[in-house]
């Protein structure tokens, strides 16, 4: 039998996704792997129609609603796939009798959403920060949203570029948000959104699951040629079980929700996440050796990109990080540099270890 690595020896995992999960969640999943609460089987093996799994699913939804304060007139869907699939599902479901939608372009994932929506409707760019290399959120006064638009779409946190919304503008049409990389990291007012969607593999659970939180008034608008597996109304009527859902990912996500509640909920997580981000940004800003590309007021708490003064040192930096069990620090291939993703399950200790290493590396190479 393979010897289990003690929790104390786990890596400092800065992966952008799939990302770190809480050790307590993994330990519980390990303990329940072969026999889930006396059923004699793993959750992986049980029918999604079984009483045991129905209880898992219902509890997970209740806990998620509690954490986010989801109003009763919103449907919560646990679906197969990822956020990228929703780039098509959203216009297919929300356009109704309109033929245009507004998108705010703040980086790579906004751009991908825009490209996909363009297959189904006329996309108007309400605002963009492309001209400044996506280093900020466009000033709200510059947004151009028309009453004829079916919705306005934002990416609340750009995983690659490290740009995050820290407040919201008032808009006259339903606000749709890709929250894949910052959902559950802080409290939000769900009632300000028409629809929220999020891939699971950052702050929720394993890859393969996507959450959709949608106001009831936005259901039933899908185009006639919308595939049934992309129709939100179909899934809401079936309790997200119109087909076999990603059961184990749903179960693990439910464990994460329980863990978040045990930590004190999202207000407590926001305080923890703010401190982690401030620790890392302070190390960057107080140095002439490191720099961050995003303007201060729009910096992400979740994904922190940074560069070294000399890009030729990148490989040495990463090699030293790996030797200290700090993983997944290379920046995205499209932008280079470094990126530390510090989601909910990444501890302050991991951030402190990274900051200490950065200071050591600067002393040796600065």
Buried (B, 14 or more C-beta within 10 A) or exposed (E): EEEEEEEEEBBBBBBBBBBBBBBBBBEBBEEBEEEBEEBEBBBEEBEBEBEBBBEBBEBBBBBBBBBBEBEEEBBBBBBBBBBBBBBBBBBBBBBEEBEBBBBBBBBBBBBBBBEBBEEBBEBBBBBBBEEEEBBBBBEEEEBEBEEEBBBBBBBBBBBBBBBBBEEBBEBEBBBBBBBBBBBBBBBBEBEEBBBBBBBBBBBBBBBBBBBBBBBEEBBEBBBEEBEEBBBBBBBBEEBBBBEEBBBBBBBBBBBBBBBBBEBEBBEBBBEBBEEBBEBBBEBBEEBEBBBBBBEEEBBBBBBBBBBBBEEEBBEBBBEBBEEBEBBBBBBBEEBEBBBBBBBBBBBEEBBBBBBEBBBEBBEEBB
